[in-house]
Amino acid sequence: MTARSGERTSVLQNAHLNGDCKFIDYPRVDIVEQPKHRRTEIIHQPIVVDSGGKKMKCDKVKANGVAVYYTSHPGYVGSDKFILRTPEERGSIVEGVAEVKVVK
């Protein structure tokens, strides 16, 4: 992903909804490793569900969810990365490395 130096950038949004697209709870997202050049933050807020083109029933529904944001130090330009972890429905855990290109 690409982020502008010093600006808050959306990285991930996730919602936990039932079959009728109603809010169940806030999905758990943990920051395993913070970026070296500032921070990430996890916020509970309304989001618009995006199934990534899969045309699922709840696609484009506005719901309470979790948003993850990245912000670099002002003036920093270069590469950064951080690691997120989230549990899946069947008890497995997904861990992902987010690589960020910070531009002016």
ABEGO torsion letter per residue (X at the ends): XBBBBGBBBBABBBBBBBAAGBBABBBBBBBABBBAAEBBBBBBBBBBBBAGGAGBAABGBBBBBBBBBBBBBBGBBEBBBBBBBBBBAAGBBBBBBBBBBBBX
